[in-house]
Structure formats: C-alpha cells, structure tokens
Amino acid sequence: MPTQDNERIALLQGTLDLLILRTLVFGPQHGQGIARSIQSQSEDVLLVDHGSLYPALQRLEDKKWIAAEWGTSENNRKARFYTLTKAGKQQLAKETSQWQRLVAAMSRVLEGEA
Amino acid sequence: MMWRKRTDDDFAREVEAHIELEADRLRSEGLSEADALAQARKTFGNPTRSKEQFYERNRWIWLEHIWQDIRHGSRSLARNPGLFAVATGSLALAIAAATAVFSVGDVLLVRALPVKNADQLRILAWVNKGDDAPVKNLSGYFGADDAGTGGRISGSFSWRAAQAFASDVREFADTGTFTPVQFTVTRNGASEYVKGSFVSGTFFRMLGANAAFGRPIQPEDDVAGKPKVAAISYRYWTSRFNGDPHAIGSVIYVNKAPVTITGVMPPSFNGIEPGRSQDLYVPMAAMTELEPDVSYSTTVPTTWWVQMMVRLHPGVEEQAASQSVQNVWRSVIAEYADPKTTPKVTLSQGLRGLTVSSHHMATYIYVLSGLALSILLIACTNLANLLFARAMARARDTAVRLSLGASRARIMQQLGMEAMLIAVPGTVLGVLLAGPFVGVLTRWVGADEGSVPSMWSDPRALAFAALVCLGTALAASIIPGLRVSKVTKVSGHMRLTRTLIPVQVALSLLLLVATGLFGRTLLQLMSFDLGFRTDRILTFETDGSRIGYEGAQLANLYTTIQERIAAIPGVESVGMSHHALLQGYMTGDEATVVGRPLPPGVKRNTHILRVSETFLPTMDIRLMAGRPLPRDTRAPVAIVNEAFAKRHFGSDNPIGHRLTFDAPARKDKQIEIVGVVQNAVYSSIREGVPPTVYLPFNQHVNGLEQMNIVVRSALPTGQLSEAIRKAVASADGTLPVMNLRTYRDAVSKAMEVERMFAMLVSGFGFMAVALSAIGLYALMSWTVSKRTSEIGIRMALGARAHSVQLLVVRQSVLLTIIGIAAGVPLAYALSSYVTTMLYGVQPTDPFSFAGGIVGMAVVLAAAAWIPARRASRVNPLNALRIE
C-alpha cells in the first residue's frame, strides 16, 4: 500500500466505474490513458491505483458497458483501447444522476449540520 | 473453452503495455530511462496480483480446482492400483448390499402405489376373532391384528355386501373389487400357472391406473356374455411375449377359455400388494366360466370372498365415511343375521396397497438394513482411514500450502474429490452387483420373485445409490479433512485411526456372529433327516381339474397317468401326492381318534397328504408297523406317521383304531389306521415333522386339483422326461406337465434361499474382518515406522525382541479388546431380532459368539504381529542413522 498523501483521496467503492465510463465519453482510450485522465481531470486529487483499474475494466467489459480492441497509441505502442457502448452510455447517464442526487443530499446534510 | 473469453496472455500484454505507456509519459516529463520504468511499475502496484485477479475472475475457478483435484487424485491413485482396487471393491460390495436392501425395503414397506392421489385409497377389512362373524365359507388373506385383539384381519366380504358398499356409501368416489387366484394359462400348446386376480370393471378406474400399452380392464368388459379380455403385467409381457406389441389383441387360453389381451400395465405397476406379483387381470364376470368349480358364490350371503379397495372423495371426513360403511354393513347383515354381534368394518389406509404380507417381511428387512448399514459403516471408516493415511503422508505438503494461504476449504475439497474418485466407481460397480442381491433378498424375505423391480428401472433405487455415494465420500473425507487442515506440523496424529479401529472391530464382530448364526442355521437345515430319499427321482406337476376333469373322473385320469408312466421300461416305481413335499404347501385339519380323546390343551392340528398307494414306497418313507395302503378299497383307510402315533397313542399300537376329521369334506367318514410310517418332513424343513395322516387320494376326491408325480428310475433325465411327457400326453394331450425336475433340485431349490443368504452374510462377515485387519495393520505399520528410532535406542540399550514386540502389539491388543467389548453386547442385543429366521440355533448361540470373538482376535493378532516382528528386527545402528 503506497503511503497515503493527505491531499489525495482514495476512491470510494464503486465510484471508479463511474469515472471510467465518464472518461470514455471523449472517445476510445487505453488503460493507462484512463488512469492518467482521471488523475489530471480531478487535478490530481483522486488517486487511481493503476493495478486496481484492470479488474474494474474487466468488470465493465463483462457487463457489456464498454468494448475493447487492440490498437496503436499516439507514440506507436500497442495498447488495448476501450470504447463506451450504447448500454454504457445509458448506464453513465443513470449513474451520473444518481451520483448528483447523492452529492446534493450529502451536502444538504453536512451543511445543515455545520 | 466457453467460459474463458480472454486469454491470460492477452491480459498480461495489456498490463505490459500499460507500464510502458506510463514509463513513456514519465520519460517525457524528464525522468531517466531506469527511473521512469521503476516509477511506472510502482504506480501500477503488483502486476501478478492483477493477473491472478483476472485469472480467477474470468473462469469457473472451482471447476478448475475440481478438475485439478481429479487429475491429481487419479494420478496418485494410479500409483497404488492395489489400494484403489481394495477400496473400490469393498465399497462396491457395501453399496451393493445397501442399495439392494433399500430397493427391497422401499418396494415392500415404504413406497406408495404408483397411482394418482394414492392417499385417498382405503381398504375394507374386519377383525375375525373367532365365531362372531356370520360367515361359513371364508377365503382370502388373513393378517395378524396390530390392535392386539388376538384376532385375524380379513378383507373378504360377500358379493352382496361388496355391491352394497359400492352403491350406497356416498363418501366413496369409486370402488373396486378383486380376488386373487392362480390361473392356468395355455399358449402355443404349453401350460403354466400364472398368478393374477379377478377384478371388477371399476378396479383400474378406482386406482387411476392406466395401461402402458392398450387399455386396462374397463367397466364395459365386466359384463356377463361379453368377449373375455385380460390385462397383463409388464413383467409377464416382457418375459412371455418378449415385449411384442402384437401381444395386444392376441388370444391366450386362461383355464382353457380363450381370452383376448387388451393391455399391458406399466412396469411400475405390480398389483396392489407389495411383495406379491400379479401378472394377469380378468374381469369378475368371467369367473363363472373360468372357475366353475370354485365356491365363490354371488348369491350365498355366508360365502365371503370379495376383497375391496375404495377411493374416498377428496376432503371427506374419515369418521363420516366409516360411519356410512358401518350403516350399510349392518343393513346387509340384518338380511340374514344379527348385526349387533357382527364385527365392525374398518377403513384402513391404502396408500401403500395391501400390506398384510409385506408386514410380515418387515422384521427381515430391518435385519437386512442393520447388516447393510454395518457393512457400509465399515467400508466408510476404511475409506476414511485410507484417505487420512494418504493425507498424513503429504502432511508436510499440506502444511506448506496452508501457510502459503491455501484455504482449509480448498484442502478439504481435495480430500473430498479423492473420496469421490473411489466412491463413484465403487457405486457404479455396486449398483451392477446389486441386481443378483435383490433377487436373493426378495426371496429371503418371502416376497414373490419379480415383485421388486430391477434396479435399473427404479429411479428411487438409483437416486438412493447416488445419495449413498455422496454421503460416503463426504463422511469419509470430512473428519480426516478437518484434522489434516488443522495440522501445522507433522506429528503423531493417528488418533483418528485409533478411534475408528474399535468401531470397525465391533461392527465386524456383529457380522461374524451373524455369519455364525446363519451358517449354523444352514448346516442344521442341510443335515436334517428329511425322512425320504431324493436320489434318482424325477418329479412334476399336472392338473386335470383345469381341463374339465373332476371327482372320480379326475382320480381315474391320475391313476391312468401313474400306470402309463410305470409301464415305461426302466422306471422302478411311480407315486403321486396332492402337494409336492418341501414346497411350502400343505392341507391341514383337526383330527380325533375315536375313543381316545386328547387331554385338553393339546392341539389336534394334523397335516393331511392325499397320496397314491405307491407314493410312500417310491419316496422310501418306510413302514414301521401295520400294512401299506391298499391299491383299491372301499373301506376308508389311512396311514399315520410316528409323530401322529406318539401324540395320540403314546407307546400303544395305533393299528386298527379309527379317526375322524372336523372339515365338512371329510367329517362323515371314520377312517381306519392301517399302518404307521417313519417321520418325514412335509411342507418345509423349518416346520419340522408335523403329525401327519396319509390318505388314499381316490377316497378323497372332493376339491382334488393338481397332482404331484414322483418317478424313481435310473434312466438319464433327458430320456426319462421325454418318455414321461409322452405317457402323460397319451392319457390326455392337453394335460400340462409343469415343473419337471429332479427331486434333488426341487429340495435344493427349497434350500437355495437359505444357502444364498447364509453365504451373503458370511461373505460380508469375512469382508468386514478383512477390512478391520487391513486397518489395524496399517496403523501398526505406521506406528512402527514412526517409532523406529525409539525402538532402535531401546534395542541398543539391551531390550529383547519380544519386549519390543510387546511394546508395539500392546496398543493393538487394547484397541481390539475395546472393540470386542463393545461388539459383544451389541451383537447380543441385536441377535434376538433374528430368532424367527434361525433354525436349530439359539440367537445367543455360544459357538457363534465364541467363534466370532476368537476369529476376530486371531485375524487381528496376525495383522498386528507382522509389523511388530518387523519392529523387533530393527537394526539399532540403522535405526539411529535414519534420524
């Protein structure tokens, strides 16, 4: 286990799936790219354990929310590229709205308490 | 493989690609080549873990494990083929025994009739306590009354009563009547007896039983004057018609009358009486034509012979139905007798059919179950021991696996799979072996041959075998599994084996005692003096009453046959008797000697055998006093046996005295005793020699039916049988010649079941002892190998060989003593249950017990002594060097 950086937050259970789906909205991407993109978009606040990314990818692929295909990266390396499927897009919409409701509810409770 | 969408390699390549891409990015941020790669790997975490996760996520991992265990297990079992064979073989025998006993017990005691809603069926019966029922002529079955009234249950009613029940009891949805008989069936010129029933047209409708092919007997068949039809059993169809579909619509001759077969019942339907096979069903309406002589009257109210099964309307109150039956019954009786003194009619549960005869078989089946269970337990403990020993042999390996994170469940699963590798072939072999066992057991408990279906057509028996297989594997692997998976270091953990051995010894002793008891029973039966000679005698049955002869005409026919056979060159003598000896049939009555009443309390039960004048000499039943039966005489005469003479005359001379019988057919005659013959057995050896009266058959032709004929000759059997058939045909070409065989065969067949059963039990007894011995031997060998260095030190310090042997043997002696100490009271307690199955042996027979104990002790001593001797020959130097 890497030492926990105070400014970085370990991902909540289940949120990784949502982040992956969201990342793929912008087009096909390989595993390393997905990890990078989550980290940079969250301005390095979210910590993605690269190793744990793959079981999640496999899980999404099993559920047919993403599809995978070998391709070539910008710097000419062979990589496995993931694409969002139609079912994946629907799932993303569903999970996003769920997430937003959760966040809204959480903040109401937390701010009310404060 | 269908459950693997992506290969492991593909995944590994993806991981590599990821790390390289990450390293590229880090390099572009200015890190050195080596640092970038190291940093990329660090960020990824443990790639092996990811690969493992992928590997395990992506397939049915447990299936993979099972496959692994099977491969591993069969490899290591293949290395020990002898061990595998012993374990599988002993398990197969145990499972064969268990499955066969289950099959027989299930059919006879447990199973419901194979019809819809069998729980709605009821059987009508009443308790016959003596003279209180207004009946003069009663036929049908009789069973002991469970309620303890001392009465006998009868299910027979008058025709009038049965009709009244059928039409007037509103709680009955349907009713069916039946009466079992023995038919003579003639096909293609050959006659044979076939068990069956006359049934009402509503019988099959009431049961809700359909035919497998064609149709069963229907109400429109049961009308006088209609063409006669019959339904046959599946068994009869396959054995006599070879399963020919053209059997339906074909004509057979039943009691000489042409009858058309309309349907074949399904294989699961074997009549309504467990343990009795029924092969032919004919409508009641055909009775007057097929059985004109039989006294089954439809008009006389005091002749009771109709048996009845009914189906209640769903949801009917038991009480209400019973009350209605009582009302109808009273009104029928009131027509000719006093209903107040008439026994009540009971409605008994018909779910399992007519259980009167299978009820008697229950004790036998319980005994068999006990034996089978013991054997199964022994085989199971042995398998457990075997698995445990193998598990212990690789305990080091297991400990390493456990410490590397293998789960205990995984270790146990492996043992379980190994158990299955032995249990599955054992079960398959066992079911194959069970077939002949079923045959022996069926007849031993007294059920008809073929009344228990073959194992393969019986899904319940197969399911049971599968269950036993699983149970055995589980039971045999769970205890060793639990122990082994707890083991963290290799140490002396033979405690399990140590506790199992006394259990095995106790069970084996139980079986050995049973072997002794049944073996001695067989010996007693075989050495019994029959009182007649069986060598050079051919015997067969014929029945002229079935082809229209009766009374004096029938007697003349039999006399003619006897003369024709006697005329065959090479035949020394010919005799005839109503019943064949030792076949379980007899006629009985109560006899009184005129002027010599027996003291009160002494039973007057007497066996009667109607014979021709030449029967006693042909069978070599020797005349002890008086003269033989005359060839022709008007004056009624009889010959009695020594048992009869002793009961009625003590040491006085019975010759010239007169006797009478109680039965109406014989009542009026005073019969003169003209001779006394030596004692000879009659219906069975177990029955012993009953007081018997031999009467000339031609003086007692009333109700005379079949005749058993004995021919003494030195001619070869084939030639003689040919000549006999010709002689019989010359008297009447349509006469059947049935059961032609040598008397030796007839007698040995009567004993065959006893012999087979004794062999079966002793086989199991010896198997049990062998298994126990193997177990003890294994334990001792293991102990010796563990203590080699200790023994070496002792010997180096001057211990003698015999003291070393004692050291080793002490443990096994102790275990054996514990086992025997537990086994003796167990056997003693259980042996009383078999009392009725023994002959000439007490259930506490000291020889059987002593024999069992000594046999057990000797075999186990040998099993323990061999490793002990090896121990005492240990070379101290070598022993110490091993460490």
Interface residues (C-beta under 8 A of the other chain):
Chain A: P2 H30 G31 Q32 G33 A35 R36 D49 H50 G51 S52 Y54 P55 Q58 R59 S73 N75 R77 K78 A79 R80
Chain B: F11 R13 E14 V15 A17 H18 E20 L21 E22 D24 R25 K42 T43 F44 G45 N46 P47 R49 S50 Q53 F54 R57 N58
